[in-house]
Amino acid sequence: MTTSARIACKGSGRSGRPKGTIKVPHDVLQDIWVTVETLREDMRRQRGRRPSVSEACRLIAQRGGVLWLVGGNVDAITRAMEHSKRPPCSDWRRYRLERAGKFLKPVSDKQGRVIASHAIQNARTLRSRYHDANKIVRTEFYVREVWTNFVYDRLGMPRPYLARTRLGLPPGYPGSSTIRRSAR
């Protein structure tokens, strides 16, 4: 970089990611929030105590973290990974699954049959992404309701109708407990 280019960059103002853009897509945040909340609710049902977010993230990381798997013909995908030098295929990783108690834990392996496009296996990173997702959940009522429904679906529990009242919606808000349910 030339001196004049450095001076031009120095005085250009804000550096880094452009304002209004996101680094982590909402579906990744959704997956992490739902995974953590599912584990917390499941442990609450089993042990009678709901673990903290940090404890849940540590347990998820011990079990191998959260992986976003690529589906399809594994042989064709591995050939594409070998021949492609550009993302997204070049960033994908291969794993094999090993038994760890009653869970399957992903282990990095060059010959593995499981292919992941993205993986978060660090407890601190999981907790950080969870808190990013929780900001969305706290501010958007309908997002919280839908993501909470995902948690209940994963646990095989009936969806709560009163989820909106627990969200702190004001009385009279569509769907809050002060409005009667329509006859079915």
C-alpha positions, 0 to 999 in steps of 0.5 A: 500500500502506498503512502498516499493510499494509507493517508486516504484510508486513515482519514476516511472515517469508520472502518470495519463492517458497513453499518447495518450489515450482520456477520452471523445470519439470523438462521444461525442465531436461531439454531443456536438459541433453539439448541441452547433453550432446548437443552435448558428446558430438557434439563429442567424437566429431568432434574428440576433445575434449569441450568444457566446459559453458560452451563448449557453452552459448556455441555453442548461444546462437550458433546461436540458443539453445533454443526450445520450439515450438508446433505446429499450425495457424499461422494459428489460433495467430497469430489467438489470439495477436493477440486474447488479452491473457492468457498463455500466448498473449500470451507466445508469440513468432514467429520466422523461420529463416535459414541460418547455415552448416549450421544454421538460426538463429531470428530474431525476426520479427513475421510469422514462421511459427515460434512459440515458447512459451519461448526461452533464447538467453543462454549464461549462462542456459543454463549456469545452467539446465544446472547446475540440471538437473545437480543432479537428474541427480547425485542421481537415478540413474534420471533420469540413465539416462533422460536419457543414453538421450535423448542417445544416441537423438539421436546415433543411437547404441546405448543403453549397458547399462552406463550405471548403472555409470558413474553410480556405483551401488553394487554389487548395486544393481538394474541395476549391473554386478555383477548378471548380465543375464537371458537374453533 
